[in-house]
Amino acid sequence: MRRGFGARLGGAGSRTRRMLALALVREGASRTDAAQAAGMDRQTLRDWVHRYNAEGFAGLRDRHGGGAPRLLSPEQERERRRAG
């Protein structure tokens, strides 16, 4: 699959890609075309449109879940590093 302009922006350009896709939709492009131009699928763009409508530009930020809880305590982690 050929990626559009937004795919070349890298990690720092995530919000830029989302803004590009939203701007294309607002200018009358179909969601499919806007999503392809920004390097995402139509369902992903739909989710971003909903977040933008609910929260404005702040809704376009990445949200990270925090990941799985640690398996080792900080003390155990220090000991592992010393042993390793």
MORA-V718821 format. One record per residue. N is the residue number from 1. PHI is phi in whole degrees, -180 to 180 (none if undefined). OMEGA is omega as a letter, one per 30 degrees, with the letter a starting at -180 (* if undefined). Layout:
# MORA-V718821
N|PHI|OMEGA ; N|PHI|OMEGA
This chain:
# MORA-V718821
1|none|l ; 2|-82|a ; 3|-92|a ; 4|-86|a ; 5|-50|a ; 6|-63|a ; 7|-67|a ; 8|-83|a ; 9|-81|l ; 10|75|a ; 11|-60|a ; 12|-69|a ; 13|-97|a ; 14|-57|l ; 15|-67|l ; 16|-63|l ; 17|-60|a ; 18|-67|l ; 19|-65|l ; 20|-59|a ; 21|-62|l ; 22|-64|l ; 23|-63|l ; 24|-63|l ; 25|-64|a ; 26|-64|l ; 27|-84|l ; 28|109|l ; 29|-69|l ; 30|-69|l ; 31|-63|l ; 32|-63|a ; 33|-65|l ; 34|-64|l ; 35|-64|l ; 36|-63|a ; 37|-64|a ; 38|-97|l ; 39|76|l ; 40|-139|l ; 41|-92|a ; 42|-62|l ; 43|-65|l ; 44|-63|l ; 45|-61|l ; 46|-57|l ; 47|-61|l ; 48|-67|l ; 49|-61|l ; 50|-63|l ; 51|-66|l ; 52|-63|l ; 53|-63|a ; 54|-81|a ; 55|-127|a ; 56|72|a ; 57|-61|l ; 58|-61|a ; 59|-72|a ; 60|-88|l ; 61|-71|l ; 62|-68|l ; 63|-122|a ; 64|-108|a ; 65|-74|l ; 66|97|l ; 67|82|a ; 68|-76|l ; 69|-66|l ; 70|-63|l ; 71|-91|a ; 72|-113|l ; 73|-72|l ; 74|-56|l ; 75|-65|l ; 76|-64|l ; 77|-65|l ; 78|-62|l ; 79|-63|l ; 80|-62|l ; 81|-66|l ; 82|-65|a ; 83|-76|a ; 84|-93|*
